[in-house]
């Protein structure tokens, strides 16, 4: 007799429950009525009148539900409502137990650095898509650096997730960002962000490393394409010496503060083939850490820090910066070791899908977007067959027409 999604349902042989949002709170009220098709229709109309009254500000809780316990609650609230700030703070407290530390850090930056300063005092149920679109369009006004579409997408992903949970918890009727993503019309990039090191630069960096363990680390990173957060989480038990592969299943990010987490994505869980230079780096590293614990790569006490597993990628960046300075190699961040690997593999003609899987991508989209200029033509003679088949024939027809035209004019 009750219809799903109407906010009206029978809960006993003599009563219904009506559910509706009011001042940012999901309200449930019991109404005495024997369940029947007619009563269900009547109560659905009653609930609709309540929603209309709430919308135009004329709703009187006590008049509609004189015996409700909620009357006192709203009277004490004195106009206070569940604000965007209150909801998001509570949501993040729960959400950060369900996501990686690095993701939680990004969410905190978005919520406390961007969203709450703009909408914190707004009643949650009053926030509209139109307001959000306008805010996203003007979000970087006054900023020196423009916010990219990728960053805009991340911001919306965080807030959309929070609103979706509010809908599932029956706090909101609808998610204002459901099925919508704001993006600007960005011009294509003239130069991509991949800036790999050539063979001479790689050799100079490895030679300039202040410690053999750091030299092994750089060589391993150049020849596996692994992220710094993945490399420092590696244990000797991850190496399959027979198959010459290494299992990537975890990461240690700066946000995690030394705590081992899962990889960033499902595709990130992979087995990376140990090419000869990477294997050589591991064999050289065995002499330093194989009997010292689980971790493969140890910090050799950089800038007075104690030895042992690298705490996070911040230490790696310090070591990298100093090494490049000593090697007199133009500075790029450590992520360029990953780009170096990709560019070498693709330039050598390795299959795109193989490179994608080695780097932890689910498909070749990112490979083509970031490394397209290193992908050689699959066939230097491509298109030749079409020329041989059609060009001579078309050329013959064109020559014939020209001959006939000349003869006619003469």
C-alpha positions as CSV (number, residue, x, y, z in Angstrom):
1,X,0.0,0.0,0.0
2,X,2.9,2.3,0.6
3,X,4.9,3.4,-2.5
4,X,8.7,3.4,-2.5
5,X,10.2,6.8,-2.6
6,X,7.1,8.7,-1.5
7,X,8.2,9.3,2.1
8,X,5.0,7.5,3.3
9,X,4.9,3.9,4.5
10,X,2.8,1.8,6.8
11,X,4.7,0.7,9.9
12,X,1.9,-1.2,11.8
13,X,-1.7,-2.2,11.5
14,X,-2.8,1.2,12.7
15,X,-0.2,3.7,11.6
16,X,2.0,5.2,9.0
17,X,5.4,6.9,9.1
18,X,6.0,10.1,7.1
19,X,9.5,11.2,6.4
20,X,10.6,14.6,5.2
21,X,13.6,17.0,5.5
22,X,13.2,20.1,7.7
23,X,16.0,22.6,8.5
24,X,18.7,20.1,7.4
25,X,17.3,17.3,9.6
26,X,15.6,14.2,8.4
27,X,12.3,14.1,10.3
28,X,10.1,11.0,10.9
29,X,6.5,11.4,12.2
30,X,4.0,8.7,13.0
31,X,0.4,9.3,11.9
32,X,-2.5,7.1,13.1
33,X,-4.4,5.6,10.2
34,X,-5.2,2.1,9.1
35,X,-3.1,1.2,6.1
36,X,-5.1,1.3,2.9
37,X,-4.7,2.5,-0.7
38,X,-6.9,5.5,0.0
39,X,-5.1,6.5,3.2
40,X,-1.7,6.1,1.5
41,X,-2.8,8.5,-1.3
42,X,-4.1,11.0,1.2
43,X,-1.0,10.9,3.3
44,X,1.2,11.4,0.2
45,X,-0.8,14.5,-0.6
46,X,-0.4,15.6,3.1
47,X,3.4,15.2,2.8
48,X,3.5,17.2,-0.4
49,X,1.6,20.1,1.3
50,X,4.2,19.9,4.1
51,X,7.1,20.2,1.5
52,X,5.4,23.1,-0.2
53,X,5.0,24.9,3.2
54,X,8.6,24.2,4.1
55,X,9.7,25.6,0.7
56,X,7.7,28.9,1.1
57,X,8.6,29.3,4.8
58,X,5.0,28.8,6.1
59,X,5.4,25.4,7.7
60,X,4.3,25.2,11.3
61,X,5.6,22.0,12.9
62,X,3.3,22.2,15.9
63,X,0.2,22.7,13.8
64,X,1.0,19.7,11.5
65,X,2.2,17.4,14.3
66,X,0.9,18.7,17.6
67,X,2.0,15.7,19.6
68,X,5.4,15.4,18.1
69,X,8.6,15.3,20.3
70,X,10.3,17.3,17.6
71,X,8.4,20.5,18.3
72,X,10.5,21.2,21.4
73,X,13.7,20.4,19.5
74,X,12.9,23.0,16.8
75,X,11.7,25.5,19.3
76,X,15.0,25.3,21.2
77,X,17.0,25.5,18.0
78,X,15.5,28.9,17.4
79,X,16.2,28.9,13.7
80,X,19.5,27.0,13.9
81,X,19.9,24.5,11.1
82,X,22.4,21.8,10.0
83,X,24.9,23.9,8.2
84,X,27.2,22.8,5.4
85,X,30.2,23.2,7.8
86,X,28.7,21.0,10.5
87,X,27.7,18.3,8.1
88,X,31.0,18.2,6.3
89,X,33.1,18.2,9.5
90,X,31.1,15.3,10.8
91,X,31.2,13.5,7.4
92,X,35.0,13.9,7.0
93,X,35.6,12.5,10.5
94,X,33.9,9.2,9.4
95,X,35.1,9.3,5.8
96,X,38.8,9.5,6.7
97,X,38.5,6.1,8.3
98,X,37.4,4.6,5.0
99,X,40.0,6.1,2.6
100,X,43.7,6.3,2.2
101,X,45.6,8.9,4.2
102,X,46.7,10.8,1.1
103,X,43.1,11.0,-0.1
104,X,41.9,12.2,3.4
105,X,44.6,14.9,3.3
106,X,43.2,16.1,-0.1
107,X,39.7,16.0,1.2
108,X,40.6,18.1,4.3
109,X,42.3,20.7,2.1
110,X,39.2,20.9,-0.1
111,X,36.7,21.0,2.7
112,X,38.5,23.3,5.1
113,X,40.5,25.3,2.6
114,X,37.9,25.9,-0.1
115,X,34.4,24.8,0.6
116,X,33.6,25.7,4.2
117,X,35.1,29.3,3.8
118,X,32.6,29.8,1.0
119,X,29.5,27.9,2.1
120,X,30.1,26.9,5.8
121,X,27.2,28.9,7.2
122,X,24.7,28.0,4.5
123,X,21.9,25.5,5.6
124,X,22.8,22.2,4.0
125,X,19.4,21.7,2.4
126,X,19.5,25.2,0.8
127,X,22.6,24.7,-1.2
128,X,21.8,24.6,-4.9
129,X,23.6,23.4,-8.1
130,X,23.4,26.9,-9.5
131,X,25.3,28.3,-6.5
132,X,27.9,25.6,-6.9
133,X,28.3,26.2,-10.6
134,X,28.9,29.9,-10.1
135,X,31.4,29.3,-7.3
136,X,33.3,26.8,-9.5
137,X,33.4,29.2,-12.3
138,X,35.0,31.9,-10.1
139,X,36.9,29.7,-7.7
140,X,40.4,31.0,-8.7
141,X,39.6,34.7,-8.8
142,X,42.4,36.5,-7.1
143,X,44.7,33.6,-7.2
144,X,48.1,33.8,-9.0
145,X,47.8,30.3,-10.3
146,X,44.7,29.1,-12.1
147,X,43.0,25.9,-11.0
148,X,43.1,23.3,-13.7
149,X,40.1,21.1,-14.8
150,X,41.8,18.2,-13.1
151,X,41.8,20.0,-9.8
152,X,38.2,21.1,-10.3
153,X,37.2,17.5,-10.9
154,X,38.9,16.5,-7.7
155,X,37.1,19.2,-5.7
156,X,33.7,18.2,-7.1
157,X,34.4,14.5,-6.5
158,X,35.0,15.1,-2.8
159,X,31.9,17.3,-2.4
160,X,29.7,15.0,-4.5
161,X,30.7,12.1,-2.4
162,X,29.7,14.0,0.8
163,X,26.4,15.0,-0.6
164,X,25.7,11.4,-1.9
165,X,26.2,10.1,1.6
166,X,23.8,12.8,2.9
167,X,21.2,11.5,0.5
168,X,21.8,7.9,1.5
169,X,21.5,8.9,5.2
170,X,18.2,10.6,4.3
171,X,19.5,14.1,5.3
172,X,19.1,15.5,1.8
173,X,16.4,14.8,-0.8
174,X,18.8,15.0,-3.7
175,X,22.5,15.5,-4.4
176,X,23.0,19.0,-6.1
177,X,26.1,17.6,-7.9
178,X,24.6,14.3,-9.1
179,X,25.2,13.7,-12.8
180,X,27.0,17.0,-13.2
181,X,30.7,18.0,-13.5
182,X,31.8,21.6,-14.1
183,X,34.8,22.1,-16.5
184,X,36.3,25.0,-18.2
185,X,37.3,25.2,-21.9
186,X,41.0,24.8,-21.5
187,X,43.4,25.2,-24.4
188,X,45.5,22.1,-25.2
189,X,48.9,22.0,-23.6
190,X,51.8,22.9,-26.0
191,X,54.3,20.9,-24.0
192,X,53.4,17.9,-21.7
193,X,54.7,17.6,-18.2
194,X,56.9,14.6,-18.9
195,X,60.5,15.7,-18.9
196,X,62.6,12.5,-18.8
197,X,66.3,12.3,-18.2
198,X,68.5,11.0,-21.1
199,X,71.1,8.3,-20.7
200,X,73.9,10.6,-19.9
201,X,71.9,12.4,-17.2
202,X,70.8,9.1,-15.7
203,X,74.4,8.0,-15.5
204,X,75.5,11.3,-14.0
205,X,72.8,11.1,-11.3
206,X,73.6,7.5,-10.3
207,X,77.4,8.3,-10.2
208,X,76.8,11.5,-8.1
209,X,74.7,9.7,-5.4
210,X,76.4,10.3,-2.0
211,X,75.8,6.7,-0.9
212,X,75.7,3.3,-2.7
213,X,72.2,2.7,-1.4
214,X,71.0,5.9,-2.9
215,X,72.7,5.0,-6.2
216,X,70.9,1.7,-6.2
217,X,67.6,3.5,-5.5
218,X,67.9,5.8,-8.4
219,X,68.8,3.0,-10.8
220,X,65.9,0.9,-9.6
221,X,63.5,3.8,-10.1
222,X,64.8,4.6,-13.6
223,X,64.2,1.0,-14.7
224,X,60.9,0.1,-13.0
225,X,58.9,3.3,-13.4
226,X,57.5,2.8,-9.9
227,X,56.2,5.7,-7.8
228,X,58.4,6.9,-4.9
229,X,55.6,6.0,-2.4
230,X,55.6,2.4,-3.8
231,X,59.4,2.0,-3.8
232,X,59.9,2.9,-0.2
233,X,57.2,0.4,0.9
234,X,58.9,-2.5,-0.9
235,X,60.0,-5.5,1.2
236,X,62.4,-8.2,0.3
237,X,59.5,-10.7,0.4
238,X,58.0,-8.8,-2.6
239,X,60.8,-10.0,-4.9
240,X,60.2,-13.1,-7.0
241,X,63.7,-14.1,-7.9
242,X,62.6,-17.0,-10.1
243,X,60.2,-15.0,-12.3
244,X,62.3,-11.8,-12.0
245,X,59.4,-9.7,-10.9
246,X,58.5,-7.6,-7.9
247,X,55.0,-7.4,-6.4
248,X,53.6,-3.9,-5.9
249,X,50.8,-4.0,-3.3
250,X,51.3,-1.1,-1.0
251,X,52.6,2.5,-0.6
252,X,53.9,4.9,2.0
253,X,52.8,8.5,1.3
254,X,53.7,11.7,3.0
255,X,50.2,12.0,4.4
256,X,50.3,8.5,5.9
257,X,53.3,9.5,8.1
258,X,55.1,6.2,7.8
259,X,52.0,4.0,7.8
260,X,51.8,1.4,5.0
261,X,48.7,1.8,2.8
262,X,47.2,0.1,-0.2
263,X,48.2,1.3,-3.7
264,X,46.4,4.4,-5.1
265,X,44.2,2.3,-7.5
266,X,43.2,-1.3,-8.1
267,X,45.4,-1.2,-11.3
268,X,48.3,-0.2,-9.1
269,X,48.4,-3.7,-7.6
270,X,50.7,-5.3,-10.1
271,X,53.8,-7.4,-10.7
272,X,56.6,-5.3,-12.3
273,X,59.1,-7.1,-14.5
274,X,62.7,-6.6,-13.3
275,X,64.7,-5.6,-16.3
276,X,68.5,-6.2,-16.1
277,X,69.4,-2.8,-14.7
278,X,66.7,-3.0,-12.0
279,X,67.7,-6.5,-11.1
280,X,71.4,-5.3,-10.8
281,X,70.3,-2.6,-8.4
282,X,68.5,-5.1,-6.2
283,X,71.4,-7.5,-6.2
284,X,73.7,-4.6,-5.2
285,X,71.2,-3.5,-2.5
286,X,71.2,-7.0,-0.9
287,X,74.6,-6.4,0.6
288,X,73.2,-3.4,2.6
289,X,69.7,-4.4,3.8
290,X,68.9,-8.0,3.0
291,X,69.8,-9.1,6.6
292,X,68.7,-5.8,8.2
293,X,64.9,-6.3,8.2
294,X,62.0,-6.3,5.7
295,X,62.6,-3.0,3.8
296,X,64.6,-3.1,0.6
297,X,65.6,0.5,0.5
298,X,66.9,2.2,3.6
299,X,67.7,5.9,4.2
300,X,71.5,6.0,4.9
301,X,71.0,8.8,7.5
302,X,70.4,11.7,5.1
303,X,70.9,15.1,6.8
304,X,71.3,13.4,10.2
305,X,68.2,11.2,10.0
306,X,68.6,7.7,11.2
307,X,68.9,4.7,8.9
308,X,66.1,2.3,8.2
309,X,63.1,2.4,5.8
310,X,62.5,5.8,4.2
311,X,59.8,7.5,6.2
312,X,58.1,9.1,3.3
313,X,58.7,10.5,-0.2
314,X,59.7,13.9,1.3
315,X,63.0,12.4,2.3
316,X,63.4,11.0,-1.3
317,X,62.8,14.5,-2.7
318,X,65.6,15.9,-0.4
319,X,68.0,13.2,-1.6
320,X,67.1,13.7,-5.2
321,X,67.5,17.4,-5.2
322,X,70.9,17.2,-3.6
323,X,72.0,14.5,-6.0
324,X,71.0,16.4,-9.1
325,X,72.8,19.5,-7.8
326,X,76.0,17.5,-7.3
327,X,75.6,15.8,-10.7
328,X,75.0,19.3,-12.4
329,X,71.9,17.9,-14.0
330,X,69.0,20.3,-14.6
331,X,66.4,19.9,-11.9
332,X,63.2,18.0,-12.4
333,X,61.2,16.4,-9.6
334,X,61.7,12.7,-8.7
335,X,58.5,11.7,-10.5
336,X,60.5,12.2,-13.7
337,X,62.2,8.9,-13.0
338,X,58.8,7.4,-13.8
339,X,58.5,9.4,-17.0
340,X,62.0,8.4,-17.9
341,X,61.1,4.7,-17.7
342,X,58.0,5.2,-19.8
343,X,59.8,7.2,-22.5
344,X,62.6,4.6,-22.7
345,X,60.2,1.7,-23.0
346,X,58.0,3.4,-25.7
347,X,60.9,4.7,-27.7
348,X,62.3,1.2,-27.8
349,X,59.0,0.0,-29.3
350,X,57.6,-1.8,-26.3
351,X,53.8,-2.3,-26.5
352,X,51.7,0.5,-25.0
353,X,49.5,-1.9,-23.0
354,X,52.5,-3.6,-21.5
355,X,54.0,-0.3,-20.5
356,X,50.6,0.8,-19.0
357,X,50.4,-2.4,-16.9
358,X,53.9,-2.1,-15.7
359,X,53.2,1.4,-14.5
360,X,49.9,0.6,-12.8
361,X,47.5,2.0,-15.4
362,X,44.2,0.2,-16.2
363,X,44.5,1.1,-19.9
364,X,46.6,3.1,-22.4
365,X,44.8,6.4,-22.1
366,X,47.3,8.0,-19.8
367,X,50.2,6.5,-21.8
368,X,49.0,8.1,-25.0
369,X,48.2,11.4,-23.4
370,X,51.5,11.8,-21.5
371,X,54.0,10.0,-23.7
372,X,52.6,10.2,-27.2
373,X,55.7,11.8,-28.6
374,X,57.8,8.8,-27.6
375,X,55.5,6.3,-29.3
376,X,57.1,5.4,-32.7
377,X,54.9,4.6,-35.7
378,X,54.0,0.9,-35.6
379,X,54.8,0.7,-39.3
380,X,57.0,3.3,-41.1
381,X,55.4,2.2,-44.3
382,X,51.8,2.7,-43.0
383,X,49.5,4.1,-45.7
384,X,51.7,2.8,-48.5
385,X,49.2,0.1,-49.5
386,X,46.5,2.7,-49.9
387,X,48.7,4.8,-52.1
388,X,49.6,1.8,-54.3
389,X,46.0,0.7,-54.6
390,X,44.3,4.1,-55.2
391,X,46.7,6.9,-56.0
392,X,47.8,5.5,-59.4
393,X,44.2,4.8,-60.4
394,X,43.0,8.2,-59.4
395,X,46.0,9.8,-61.0
396,X,45.2,7.9,-64.3
397,X,41.6,9.1,-64.2
398,X,42.7,12.6,-63.6
399,X,45.2,12.5,-66.4
400,X,42.6,11.1,-68.8
401,X,40.2,13.9,-68.0
402,X,42.9,16.5,-68.6
403,X,43.8,14.9,-72.0
404,X,40.1,14.9,-73.1
405,X,39.7,18.5,-72.0
406,X,42.8,19.5,-74.0
407,X,41.6,17.7,-77.1
408,X,38.2,19.3,-76.8
409,X,39.7,22.8,-76.5
410,X,42.0,22.2,-79.4
